[in-house]
């Protein structure tokens, strides 16, 4: 019962929350909602290094969930991330969580990172125990519960430099990804102007 209420509450929240619906597509960075604090985590990056969430503070970052053998949404999502990484470089970080850690070994993820051009220190493609990843997705980022790899969300989660979740973007919708890109460019322009 408690889990059902939680799921229903999350679905209602995602539908009604400011900044998540089509009516708010033209919001500026400063108008984005501060949804909640992004979850703390520790995970292992594809290169074997350890990534702690606190290391991401100070720059905006994008969270996503994927698995290396995915032939559906993951290639589309990761092509968008690769494009954003090329354009925004060191000003934004990206963290892709594997939802299939049993099969996504570090060598598999390292090959995947090479295929998509992940830059060290910019795009982290990480693994953690499945139970941890499920809790991060469901409770931490308010996305679906990837009980099996194919149940992962196709949304990109924007986290501000202060560690607050600021919005959700459909990686299968090019216009939504373009909106995310514009917001990140706007944020970086504001930061440069303040320096």
N, C-alpha and C positions, 0 to 999 in steps of 0.2 A: 504493500500500500504506500509506504513512504517513498519507495523508488518511483512509483507511478506518479505520485504528486510532484516529485522533483522533475521528472521528465515533462509533465504537462506544464509545470511552472516555467521551465526553460523554453519550451516551444512558444508559450504565450509571450514570454519576455522577448524572444527573438523577433516575433511578429510585431509587437507593439513598441519596442524600445526605440527611442529617438536615434536617427542616423542609420537605422537598419532597413527602412522602407524606401520605396521609390520616391516618396515626397521629399526626402532629404538628400537627394543625390547631388545637390549643388552646394553642400555645406563646405565651409572653409575649415582648415585644420583647427583653429581655435573654437569653432562651433561644434566639433565632434564631441560626443558624450564621453565621459569618463565612466566606463561601464563597471569595471572592477579591477583589482590588482591582478596582474598575470601571476600564474602559479610559480612557486619556486620549484626548481628541479636540478638534478645532476644527471648527466647522460654522457655516453662515450661517443665522441665524434668519429667519423670514418677513418681519420688518420691515427686513431688510438688515443688521442688526447682527451682530457676530461673537460666538459663544458658545464659550468654552473651558471644558473640564470642570473645571478648578481653581476656576472661579467658583461652582461648585455646592457646594463644601465648606462645612460648617457647618450644613447642613440636610439632612434626608433628601430623596431625590428618586426619581422613578419614570421609568424608561426604557421606551419602547415603539417599535415599528416599524410604519409605515403608509404608505399612499399615497392621494392625494386622490380618485382616481376609483374606489377600492375600494367595491364594493357589498355585500361579504360581512361579514367580521369587523370591519373598521375603524370603521364607524358605531357598532357596539355598544361596542367598546373605547373610542372617543372620547367617547361619552355617559357612560361610567363615569368617565373622566378628568375631564370637565367637571363632573360631580357632586362628585367628590373635590375639585376645585379650588374650587368654590363653598363647600364646607363647611370646608375646611382653610386656605383663603386663603394668606397669606404664609408659613405655617409649613412648607410642602412645595413643592418644585419638580417640574415635569414636563417631560420632554424626549421629543418624538416625532420619530423619524428617518424621513425619507422614503426609501422603497426604490425610488422611481421618479424620481430627480432629473432625468432628461431631460425629463419631462413636468411635474413639480412645480416650476415656476418660482416665483420669489418672489411675483409677483402671484397665482398660483394658491394658494400656501400662505397668503398674507395673506387671501384670500377664505375659505379653509378655516378659518383661525383665527377670523375673524369669525363664521362659521356656528356654531362650537362655543363661542364666548365665551372664547377664550384670552385671559388677562390678561397684559399686557406685564410681563416680569420674573418671571412665575410659571410660565407654560406656554410653552415654547419648541417651535416646530414648525420643524425644521431640515432643511437639505439639505447634502449633501457628495457628492463623487464616488462613484459606485456601488461601485467597488472598495473604497473606505474604509468604506462602510456595510456591505458584506458582511463585511469583516474585523471590524468592531465587533460585528455580530450574532453571527457564528460563533465567533470567537476571544475577543473581549472580553467579551461577555455570555453566551456558551455557549448560544446559541439556534440556530435554523435558519439556513441559508445562503440568503439571498434572491436566488438567481441570476436569477429573474424576480420581479416584484412580488408575485404571488400566493403565493409560497413563504415570505413573512415569517411570523414567529411571532405568535401571538395572546396571548402571555404579557406581563404587566407585571413589570418587574424592579425590586425594591426595593433602593435603595442607601442606606446609612446616612450620617449626617452626616460620618463619617470617610472616606467614599469606598469602603467595603467593600460588596460585594453581599451582601444579607442574605436574599433569598428571591425566589421566582417565584410569580406568581399568574395563574390562567387568567382572562382578561378575558371569556370566554364563560360563566363560572360565577359567578352572582350571589353565591353564598355565599362563594366564594373572594375576590371583590372586597370583600365585607363584612368578611371576615377582615383584609384589607389595611387597610381603613378603620379597624377597631378597633385594629390595631397602631399606626397613625399617631396616632390619638387618644391611646392609652396613652403613646406616646413624648412627645407634646407635653405631656401632663399631668405626666409625670416632669420634663420640662425646666422647666415653670413652677414646680413644687414646689421645685426646686433653686435658683431665683432669689431 
